[in-house]
């Protein structure tokens, strides 16, 4: 089984077109000088004391913001996504989700929404 770091690296190498476009606009402190990380592992403790890892598409520590680019697979993972969002919110993080089509067809509106969460 690959380590969490190897898994993150693999995810970064196989981004969707929507993730690539969004990353182009977030990288290098391009948005309000906030640093974003992509496919960065976050962890929470389970009730059994184990570490549970979650790998958001994009994460800004300064704003405590997680950004998800949701493709068609997320239509079948709603319960998992809701549980994951609850765990991340319990860590004090805010989560915003965009559909891939939204990112690809209206990147300016997506960036404006993200920008609103950075202020």
C-alpha positions in Angstrom: 0.0 0.0 0.0 1.5 3.4 -1.0 2.2 6.0 1.7 0.0 9.0 2.0 2.8 11.1 0.5 3.1 8.8 -2.5 -0.7 8.9 -3.0 -0.7 12.7 -2.9 2.1 12.8 -5.5 0.2 10.4 -7.7 -3.0 12.6 -7.5 -1.0 15.7 -8.4 0.4 13.9 -11.5 -3.1 12.9 -12.6 -5.2 16.1 -12.2 -8.4 16.6 -14.1 -8.6 19.4 -16.6 -10.7 21.4 -14.1 -8.1 20.9 -11.3 -5.3 22.0 -13.7 -7.1 25.2 -14.7 -7.9 26.0 -11.1 -4.3 25.3 -10.0 -3.0 27.6 -12.8 -5.0 30.4 -11.1 -4.2 29.6 -7.5 -0.5 28.7 -7.6 2.4 31.1 -6.8 0.2 33.2 -4.4 -1.8 34.5 -7.4 -5.0 35.1 -5.4 -4.6 37.8 -2.7 -1.1 36.6 -2.0 -2.5 33.4 -0.3 -0.5 30.2 -0.6 -2.5 27.2 -1.8 -1.4 23.6 -1.7 -2.8 21.0 -4.0 -3.5 17.4 -2.9 -2.1 18.2 0.6 -2.9 15.5 3.3 -4.9 16.7 6.3 -5.4 14.4 9.2 -7.9 14.0 12.1 -7.9 11.5 14.9 -10.5 8.8 14.8 -12.5 7.6 17.8 -10.0 4.7 18.0 -7.0 7.1 18.1 -5.9 6.4 14.6 -5.1 9.1 12.1 -7.6 9.6 9.3 -6.2 11.2 6.3 -8.2 13.4 3.9 -6.6 14.8 0.7 -8.4 17.9 -0.5 -7.9 19.1 -4.0 -6.7 22.5 -2.8 -5.9 23.9 0.7 -5.0 27.3 2.0 -3.7 27.2 5.6 -3.9 31.0 6.1 -7.6 31.1 5.3 -8.3 27.6 6.7 -10.0 26.9 3.4 -10.5 23.7 1.5 -11.5 23.8 -2.2 -12.9 20.8 -4.0 -13.3 20.3 -7.7 -16.2 17.8 -8.0 -16.4 15.6 -11.1 -19.2 13.1 -11.9 -17.9 10.6 -9.4 -19.1 12.8 -6.6 -22.7 12.1 -7.6 -22.1 8.6 -6.2 -20.1 9.7 -3.1 -22.5 12.1 -1.4 -22.5 10.4 2.0 -18.7 10.1 2.0 -18.3 13.7 0.9 -20.8 14.9 3.6 -19.0 12.9 6.3 -15.6 14.2 5.1 -16.8 17.8 5.1 -18.1 17.3 8.7 -14.7 16.0 9.8 -12.8 18.8 8.1 -15.2 21.4 9.6 -14.6 20.0 13.0 -10.9 20.9 12.4 -12.0 24.5 11.9 -11.8 24.4 8.1 -14.2 25.9 5.7 -15.0 23.9 2.5 -16.2 25.2 -0.8 -17.1 22.9 -3.7 -17.3 23.6 -7.4 -18.4 21.3 -10.1 -15.8 20.7 -12.8 -18.1 22.2 -15.4 -18.3 25.4 -13.3 -14.6 25.7 -13.2 -14.0 25.0 -16.9 -16.9 27.2 -18.1 -16.8 30.1 -15.6 -13.4 30.4 -14.0 -13.8 34.1 -13.2 -16.9 33.4 -11.1 -15.2 30.6 -9.3 -12.2 32.8 -8.5 -14.5 35.5 -7.3 -16.2 33.1 -4.9 -12.8 31.8 -3.6 -11.6 35.4 -3.2 -14.7 36.2 -1.1 -13.7 33.4 1.3 -10.1 34.8 1.6 -11.1 38.2 2.9 
